[in-house]
């Protein structure tokens, strides 16, 4: 098998298959990869999603320690320390119970 380099892969094209505009900053899970919309993406249009970097995002009421896995809680639409099928990434700083956000390095 021979491979050909295409790009770094930090940003992907993503087509919005929903009937609502996806707002910039929205978490989008694609298979096993957590991405963040880099721009507004209108229904049926293609936009950019980001697969790397550190992002501040709303978190559940539970404490999340630096260096631990962070998961997406789709019911509450927030980051959580509770295991799920959707890994967002790794917390880069402690986020105590009373914190509203956690800083996460994406898993992409």
N, C-alpha and C positions, 0 to 999 in steps of 0.2 A: 504494500500500500504506500502511496506517495501523497503527502499533504502539501497544500499550498497556503502560505500565510495570507490572511485576509485583513485583519485588524487586531487591535489589542483586546477588543471585546468588552470594554467597560460600558459602552452604550449600545443598546439594541434597538432595532425598529420594532414597534408593537402596533398592531392594528386593533382599534377599539371595536369589539364585536357587540357592544351593548347599545342601548338606545339613549344613553345619557353621556354627557361630556365627562371624561375623566380629568379631574383637576390636577395641576402640577402639585407634586408632593404626595400623591396618593400611592399607597403601597399596593403593588400588583404582584401576586404570586404566579410565576410561570413554571409549572412543573415543580422542581425542587429548588428553584431559585427565587429569592425575594428581590424584587426590583422596585424602584420608585419612579413615578412618572416625572420626567424632566420638563414637561410642558403640558399645557392643556391639550387633550386629544379628543376631538369631536367624534361623534358616532360614525363608524365606517371609515374614519381617517387613520393614517399611520403617523405615529409620533415617536419620540425617543423615551426609552426607559433606561435608568441608570442602575448598574449592578454592583457598584463599589462605593467606597467612601464611608464617612461617619455621618450619621443622621440623628437628630434629636426627634424623638417620637413619643406620643402619649403612651403611658404604661398603665397596667392594672394597679390595684392597691397594694399588691405584695412587693416586698423588697426584691431588688435584683442586684446581685453582687458583680463587680468588675470581673471580667474573665469568664463569665458563665454564658451559656447559650440563652438566646432570647427567641421566643416563638411568637407567631402571630395568632392572636385570639380573634377569630373572625366573628364570633358572637358579639363581643364587646368592641371590635374594631380598634384593638390596642395591642401593644407589646406586653408579653407576659413571660414569667419564668416557668410556667406550666407547659410541659411537653405537649406538642401537637405535631401534625404532619408537616407543618410549615415553619421551618427555621428561618428567622430573619437574619440572625448573625450573632455577634458576640458583644456583650456590654463592655464598654471601654472605661467606665467609671461606675462606682457604686451609685445606686438609685434607691434611697431609703423608702420605706413604706409611704411616707408623706409626700414624696416627690411626685410631681405630675408627669414628668418625662424621664426617659432614659436615653443615653447616647449609645448608639449601636453601630458597629462596623458591619456592613452588609456581608452576606455569605457568598455573593456572586464572584 
